Amino acid sequence: MLDDTIAAIATPLGQGGLAVIRLSGPQALAIADRSFLPVGKTSSQPSAAPTHTIHYGRIVRQGGTVDEVLLSVMRAPRTFTREDVVEITCHGGILAAKLVLDTVLENGARLAEPGEFTKRAFLNGRLDLAQAEAVADLIHTRTELSLAAANEQLAGKLSQRINQLREDMMKTLAHIEAHIDFPDEDIAPDTREQLLSRLEGGVAFMDELLRTANEGQILRRGIRAAIIGRPNTGKSSLLNQLLGHDRAIVSPIAGTTRDTIEETANIRGLPVVFVDTAGLRAAADTLEQEGIRRSRETVARAELILHVFDVSEPFTSEDENYMTQFAHKKRILVRNKVDLPQRLELPSEVGRDVLIAPRRAGDSPPYQSIVDVCALTGQGVEALKDSIKDLVWAGEIKAGMLQVMINSRHQDALRRAREATLRTLEALRGDLTLELVALDLRIAVNAVGEIVGKTTTEDLLDSIFSQFCIGK
């Protein structure tokens, strides 16, 4: 497939000022020659143009002009894919971009598969697999922290440390296999201790990386926070305050929210997907009944619960039922409408494990907290944001942490590598046959290599790059 020349629209579809159509492959310049008519003395045919230059002209199809464009020529290997690349910038809009794409496809290009440009960058040695994944993270990032983490991974900070781990393990494996080839020579005691120490250091490093998995996944995909409570407690008003704009309809009429509403907000640098739910009560009609059913499904999937109470109303058995149902989840009890006379008294046992003071460095994250707010005026909303961050993120967010935050695929590979390394240590300490020691260590080396693409399968690559958009 690397012999093909691929093309795709690299900008989002829809109305806009500009659109970019990208070509990559051995015939990119020849296809551009058949599609592009240069205009002006300084413009030239793509095949005759110097690398990294821009030319003005028209895309021509069946004798007619499709659009006025700027065409960029980038010759291998100084390109993203390390192939010849042509990028055509045309006017924005679905039709103009589609017609330009149709023109280059008719002239010999093939429509790119999802992520195929980045896949070629990996296959041609421009990026390793962890860096390629960082490209997708950059596209989908929603906060400055997640952007910083993606840029660190794209720069190779994680890859450098993974490659060092793999190199250390390879040295140990080479030493053990050398002794397998010369069975008459036993491993000297001091040499054995050095090998054990190197493997133990590898396990410690893997443990360090595995501890970043939860935070890494939060930065990449965010955390889902369901806003629940009885009708008319101010859930929609609270959502609007957290988002900073009016997203949900606010009304004194109970049952106004009939369906779940989802919006993502940047909470102290973390992407949080807030879900406003229908008030949990006995449904008055089939429409509200469906909304409540969806609300319960949403709560089941949520990783954090914001349970909203109206302080001007007494605590009810209905409130108690909801608190019991969701007691297993991380939650914040939000006492809303604090500007009104207070009639709410939460059960005394709710006070256990409640965050009542700022945490110190090293403290374990709390399980729940209580925050007083007035969703009408915004009072207490900043304290609520602090509590959300404290519940989902352990400790301070430091720049050094962003360099090595792993994703779920890395986590799986490291767990397998760690288990195999522990078996290697046990076999080496127990003086078992070196063939068994080498077998487990090879498994560990291959698992670590999966992270940066040193050991891959076609299915793994297809799974990763299928998640990309087509133009990337």
Buried (B, 14 or more C-beta within 10 A) or exposed (E): EEEBBBBBBBBEEEEEEBBBBBBBBEBBBBBBBBBBEBEEEEBBBBEEBEEEBEBEBBBBBEEEEBBBBBBBBBBBEEBBBBBBBBBBBBBBBEEBBBBBBBBBBEBBBBEBBBBBBBBBBBBBEBBBBBBBBBBBBBEBBBBEBBBBBBBBBBEBBBBBBBBEBBEBBBEBBEBBBEBEEEEEEEBEEEEBEBBBEBBEEBBEBBEEBBBBBBBBBBBBBBBBBBBBBBBBBBBBBBBBBBBEEEBBEBEEEBBBBBEBBEBBBBBBBBBBBBBBBBBBBEBEEEEBBBBBEBBBEBBEEBBBBBBBBBBBBEBEEEBEEBBEBBEEBBBBBBBBBBEEEEEBEBEEEBEEEBBEEEEEEEEEEBBBBBBBBBBBEBBBBEEBBBBBBBBBBBBEBEEEBBBBBBBEBBBBBBBBBBBBBBBBBEBBEEEBEBEBBBBBBBBBBBBBBBBBBBBBEEEBBEEBBEEBBBBB
